Amino acid sequence: MIEKVYEWSKSDGKVIEGVIRDENLHYMHMSLPVNEVLPVHTTNANVYMTVVTGQLSIALADGAPTNYPAGTVLKIPQGIVMDARNSGTEKLELVVVKAPPPKNQ
């Protein structure tokens, strides 16, 4: 088999999991039930967030929160304070890619 196969969890609960973590990128899967939040943090790499289902509400730096529906891809530079949450009415599912990956992880 030439390809390597990865899978992510299928859950209605809160999930934050690293699916692929190698020298090329970090590929993460996140699932947030309604009203769940990610910890406020500063991005440690260039981050590409894909909203798979639901609606992402995110405030970057000192900005006001903005809502993004399924099908949206965001690029967020390294070093930005991020406050992300599910303020929608259904489960929020995200794919997050960090590329290049953080050097310290």
Backbone as numpy.savetxt, mean C-alpha at the origin, in Angstrom:
# Nx Ny Nz CAx CAy CAz Cx Cy Cz
10.50 -25.55 -13.77 9.65 -24.37 -13.77 10.55 -23.13 -13.77
10.35 -22.28 -14.72 11.15 -21.07 -14.85 10.65 -19.98 -13.90
9.34 -19.84 -13.84 8.76 -18.77 -13.03 8.71 -19.15 -11.56
8.68 -18.12 -10.73 8.45 -18.32 -9.30 7.07 -17.75 -9.01
6.26 -18.48 -8.28 4.88 -18.10 -8.03 4.75 -17.59 -6.60
4.04 -16.49 -6.44 3.77 -15.90 -5.13 2.25 -15.78 -4.97
1.79 -15.83 -3.75 0.37 -15.64 -3.46 0.22 -14.73 -2.26
-0.92 -14.02 -2.21 -1.21 -13.22 -1.03 -2.45 -13.77 -0.35
-2.63 -13.34 0.89 -3.76 -13.80 1.71 -5.07 -13.29 1.15
-6.10 -14.09 1.33 -7.45 -13.68 0.99 -8.24 -13.64 2.29
-8.43 -12.45 2.82 -9.05 -12.29 4.12 -9.89 -11.03 4.14
-10.94 -11.04 4.93 -11.73 -9.82 5.12 -11.18 -9.00 6.28
-10.21 -9.54 7.02 -9.59 -8.82 8.13 -8.44 -7.95 7.66
-7.81 -7.29 8.60 -6.66 -6.43 8.30 -5.46 -7.30 7.96
-4.84 -7.02 6.82 -3.66 -7.77 6.36 -2.63 -6.77 5.86
-1.41 -6.92 6.32 -0.27 -6.17 5.77 0.84 -7.20 5.62
1.14 -7.57 4.37 2.08 -8.66 4.16 3.03 -8.36 3.01
4.28 -8.76 3.21 5.26 -8.69 2.15 5.15 -9.94 1.30
4.78 -9.78 0.04 4.65 -10.91 -0.87 6.00 -11.22 -1.50
6.69 -10.20 -1.98 8.04 -10.34 -2.55 8.92 -9.30 -1.89
10.05 -9.74 -1.37 11.04 -8.83 -0.81 12.40 -9.29 -1.30
12.89 -8.64 -2.34 14.21 -9.00 -2.83 15.00 -7.75 -3.17
16.13 -7.91 -3.82 17.02 -6.78 -4.11 16.45 -5.85 -5.17
15.41 -6.28 -5.87 14.84 -5.46 -6.94 13.66 -4.61 -6.49
12.83 -5.17 -5.61 11.65 -4.45 -5.16 11.04 -5.13 -3.95
10.17 -4.38 -3.30 9.30 -4.94 -2.27 7.89 -4.83 -2.82
7.18 -5.95 -2.85 5.81 -6.02 -3.37 4.94 -6.45 -2.20
4.06 -5.57 -1.78 3.26 -5.82 -0.58 1.78 -5.82 -0.91
1.04 -6.60 -0.13 -0.41 -6.66 -0.24 -0.99 -6.17 1.08
-1.98 -5.29 0.98 -2.63 -4.76 2.18 -4.14 -4.82 2.00
-4.81 -5.22 3.05 -6.28 -5.26 3.08 -6.72 -4.59 4.37
-7.56 -3.57 4.23 -8.03 -2.83 5.39 -9.56 -2.82 5.42
-10.17 -3.39 6.46 -11.62 -3.28 6.61 -12.02 -1.80 6.78
-13.30 -1.54 6.68 -13.83 -0.18 6.84 -13.34 0.42 8.17
-12.88 1.66 8.11 -12.38 2.46 9.25 -11.02 2.03 9.78
-10.35 1.07 9.14 -8.99 0.69 9.55 -7.99 1.68 8.96
-6.85 1.82 9.63 -5.81 2.76 9.21 -4.46 2.05 9.17
-3.56 2.60 8.39 -2.16 2.21 8.45 -1.48 3.14 9.44
-0.44 2.70 10.12 0.27 3.63 11.00 0.82 4.81 10.19
0.73 6.01 10.75 1.32 7.17 10.09 2.83 6.96 10.08
3.44 7.12 8.89 4.88 6.88 8.77 5.45 7.67 7.61
6.77 7.74 7.57 7.48 8.39 6.48 7.93 7.33 5.49
7.66 7.55 4.21 8.04 6.56 3.20 9.54 6.37 3.19
9.97 5.10 3.15 11.40 4.78 3.17 11.92 4.37 1.80
11.12 4.60 0.76 11.49 4.30 -0.63 10.47 5.01 -1.51
10.69 4.99 -2.83 9.63 5.40 -3.75 8.53 4.36 -3.64
7.29 4.83 -3.48 6.17 3.92 -3.25 5.15 4.08 -4.38
4.72 2.95 -4.92 3.67 2.90 -5.93 2.51 2.14 -5.32
1.38 2.82 -5.13 0.21 2.21 -4.48 -0.88 2.03 -5.53
-1.36 0.79 -5.66 -2.48 0.49 -6.55 -3.70 0.18 -5.69
-4.78 0.91 -5.91 -6.03 0.64 -5.21 -6.75 -0.45 -6.00
-6.83 -1.65 -5.42 -7.44 -2.79 -6.10 -8.94 -2.80 -5.88
-9.38 -2.65 -4.63 -10.81 -2.55 -4.32 -11.01 -1.47 -3.26
-12.21 -0.92 -3.22 -12.52 0.07 -2.20 -12.04 1.46 -2.58
-11.84 2.27 -1.54 -11.42 3.65 -1.72 -10.35 4.00 -0.69
-9.21 4.47 -1.16 -8.11 4.89 -0.30 -8.27 6.36 0.05
-8.16 6.69 1.33 -8.10 8.07 1.78 -6.69 8.28 2.31
-5.96 9.24 1.73 -4.56 9.41 2.10 -4.22 10.90 2.20
-3.51 11.24 3.28 -2.97 12.59 3.46 -1.45 12.46 3.37
-0.85 13.30 2.55 0.61 13.27 2.34 1.22 14.58 2.82
2.36 14.45 3.50 3.04 15.61 4.08 2.04 16.32 5.00
1.84 17.60 4.84 0.88 18.33 5.67 -0.43 18.57 4.94
-0.66 17.85 3.83 -1.84 18.09 3.01 -3.10 17.48 3.59
-4.21 17.90 3.03 -5.52 17.37 3.41 -5.70 15.98 2.79
-6.51 15.13 3.39 -6.76 13.81 2.81 -7.43 13.92 1.44
-7.04 13.02 0.54 -7.64 12.89 -0.78 -8.11 11.45 -0.93
-9.26 11.26 -1.58 -9.81 9.92 -1.79 -9.51 9.44 -3.20
-9.13 8.15 -3.30 -8.81 7.53 -4.58 -9.56 6.22 -4.71
-10.29 6.02 -5.82 -11.07 4.80 -6.01 -10.24 3.66 -6.58
-10.85 2.48 -6.62 -10.23 1.31 -7.24 -9.81 1.65 -8.67
-8.66 1.14 -9.06 -8.13 1.41 -10.39 -7.14 2.55 -10.42
-6.93 3.21 -9.29 -5.98 4.33 -9.20 -4.60 3.81 -8.81
-3.56 4.37 -9.43 -2.18 4.08 -9.05 -1.54 5.40 -8.64
-0.96 5.42 -7.43 -0.28 6.62 -6.91 1.22 6.37 -6.87
2.00 7.38 -7.18 3.45 7.34 -6.97 3.76 8.36 -5.89
4.39 7.88 -4.81 4.72 8.74 -3.69 6.23 8.69 -3.48
6.91 9.82 -3.49 8.37 9.81 -3.36 8.81 9.40 -1.95
10.05 9.01 -1.86 10.68 8.68 -0.57 10.72 9.93 0.30
10.55 9.73 1.62 10.69 10.81 2.58 9.43 11.61 2.84
8.27 11.11 2.44 7.00 11.81 2.61 6.21 11.18 3.76
5.70 12.01 4.66 4.85 11.51 5.74 3.50 11.13 5.13
3.05 9.91 5.48 1.84 9.34 4.88 0.87 8.91 5.97
-0.40 9.31 5.79 -1.49 8.89 6.69 -2.56 8.29 5.79
-2.61 6.94 5.72 -3.51 6.24 4.82 -4.55 5.47 5.61
-5.79 5.47 5.09 -6.88 4.80 5.80 -7.99 4.40 4.85
-8.85 3.53 5.35 -10.05 3.16 4.64 -11.22 3.92 5.25
-11.63 4.98 4.60 -12.78 5.73 5.09 -13.99 5.51 4.18
-13.90 4.47 3.34 -14.99 4.14 2.43 -16.00 3.22 3.09
-16.81 2.59 2.27 -17.90 1.74 2.76 -17.67 0.26 2.48
-16.52 -0.09 1.90 -16.18 -1.49 1.64 -14.70 -1.72 1.93
-14.31 -2.98 1.94 -12.91 -3.33 2.18 -12.00 -2.61 1.19
-10.88 -2.10 1.69 -9.85 -1.47 0.86 -8.74 -2.48 0.66
-8.39 -2.73 -0.58 -7.27 -3.63 -0.88 -6.27 -2.89 -1.73
-5.00 -2.97 -1.34 -3.92 -2.26 -2.01 -2.80 -3.21 -2.39
-2.13 -2.90 -3.49 -0.83 -3.48 -3.81 0.15 -2.33 -3.71
1.20 -2.52 -2.93 2.20 -1.48 -2.72 3.55 -2.02 -3.19
4.17 -1.27 -4.09 5.48 -1.65 -4.61 6.48 -0.58 -4.18
7.59 -1.01 -3.59 8.69 -0.10 -3.25 9.84 -0.45 -4.18
10.20 0.53 -5.03 11.26 0.29 -6.00 12.03 1.57 -6.25
13.35 1.53 -6.09 14.07 0.38 -5.55 13.69 0.16 -4.08
13.95 -1.04 -3.57 13.57 -1.32 -2.19 14.40 -0.51 -1.20
13.89 -0.35 0.02 14.68 0.36 1.03 16.02 -0.33 1.25
17.05 0.47 1.43 18.40 -0.09 1.59 18.60 -0.76 2.94
17.83 -0.32 3.93 18.05 -0.84 5.29 17.13 -2.01 5.63
16.44 -2.58 4.64 15.53 -3.69 4.95 15.71 -4.83 4.02
